[in-house]
Each structure stands twice: as C-alpha cells, then as structure tokens.
C-alpha cells in the first residue's frame, strides 16, 4: 500500500507544477495605448487591460504598420515610444 501512496503523491506533485498559459504584461507606449483605446471604445472589443500573447502580437503588427506608413509618408521615424 505504501507504494500506492508514493505513486499518488508523486502524481499529485507533478500535476501541481503544471501551469496554464497566462497573458503576459507589457509596457505600453502611447501608440499601443491609442490602439487599445480604439479597439475598446470604437470597435467595442472589450477591455484591453489583460491581453493574451496573440492579442499583443496583433497590436504590435498594427503599431508596426502605422509606424511604417508614417515613415513612408513623412520620411521620419514615428515620434515617441519604441519602434516594434
């Protein structure tokens, strides 16, 4: 019977260490905040405070596109924030 207890204890301790994918926190530059504002208030996509990695990647692509179009139109880098 002791081997069953040990087996169950090791199974329980192994499952306790598994983690689920949690959204990662990231710092927003002003452009990211503007994108989140438009998504939340204009497109009614709900709160943008706890985004998944996929949402963050989508926002990064949108920011990159905006910065690219800005540079193409003006010849200058997008002001403020970091370049993605």
C-alpha positions as CSV (number, residue, x, y, z in Angstrom):
1,X,0.0,0.0,0.0
2,X,2.9,2.4,0.7
3,X,3.9,2.2,-3.0
4,X,0.4,3.4,-4.0
5,X,0.6,6.3,-1.6
6,X,4.0,7.3,-3.0
7,X,2.8,6.9,-6.6
8,X,-0.2,9.1,-5.9
9,X,1.9,11.6,-4.1
10,X,4.3,11.9,-7.0
11,X,1.4,12.2,-9.4
12,X,-0.2,14.9,-7.4
13,X,3.1,16.8,-7.0
14,X,3.7,16.6,-10.8
15,X,0.3,18.0,-11.7
16,X,0.7,20.8,-9.2
17,X,3.6,22.1,-11.1
18,X,1.9,22.4,-14.5
19,X,0.9,25.9,-15.5
20,X,-1.6,27.3,-17.9
21,X,-0.7,30.0,-20.4
22,X,-1.3,33.4,-18.8
23,X,-1.4,36.6,-20.6
24,X,1.8,38.5,-20.3
25,X,2.0,42.0,-19.1
26,X,3.7,44.5,-21.3
27,X,4.5,48.2,-21.1
28,X,2.5,50.3,-23.4
29,X,3.9,53.2,-25.4
30,X,1.5,56.0,-26.4
31,X,0.8,54.3,-29.7
32,X,-0.1,51.0,-28.0
33,X,-2.4,52.8,-25.7
34,X,-4.1,54.6,-28.6
35,X,-4.6,51.2,-30.4
36,X,-6.1,49.7,-27.3
37,X,-8.4,52.7,-26.8
38,X,-9.7,52.4,-30.4
39,X,-10.2,48.7,-30.0
40,X,-12.1,49.1,-26.7
41,X,-14.2,52.2,-27.4
42,X,-14.6,52.3,-31.2
43,X,-14.7,48.7,-32.1
44,X,-16.3,47.6,-28.8
45,X,-13.8,44.7,-28.3
46,X,-14.0,44.9,-24.5
47,X,-11.3,45.7,-22.0
48,X,-7.8,45.7,-23.3
49,X,-6.1,45.5,-19.9
50,X,-5.4,41.8,-19.8
51,X,-4.5,40.8,-23.4
52,X,-3.2,37.4,-24.5
53,X,0.0,37.0,-26.3
54,X,-1.9,36.7,-29.6
55,X,-3.7,40.0,-28.9
56,X,-0.4,41.7,-28.1
57,X,1.2,40.3,-31.3
58,X,-1.7,41.6,-33.3
59,X,-1.4,45.0,-31.7
60,X,2.4,45.0,-32.4
61,X,1.6,44.3,-36.1
62,X,-0.9,47.2,-36.2
63,X,1.7,49.5,-34.5
64,X,4.4,48.4,-36.9
65,X,2.1,49.1,-39.9
66,X,1.2,52.6,-38.6
67,X,4.9,53.4,-38.0
68,X,5.8,52.1,-41.4
69,X,3.1,54.2,-43.1
70,X,4.1,57.2,-41.1
71,X,7.8,56.9,-42.2
72,X,6.8,56.3,-45.8
73,X,4.6,59.4,-45.8
74,X,6.9,61.7,-43.9
75,X,10.4,60.2,-44.2
76,X,10.8,60.5,-40.4
77,X,10.6,57.9,-37.6
78,X,7.3,57.8,-35.6
79,X,7.7,60.2,-32.7
80,X,7.6,58.9,-29.1
81,X,7.7,55.3,-27.9
82,X,9.8,52.4,-29.1
83,X,9.9,51.0,-32.6
84,X,8.5,47.5,-32.9
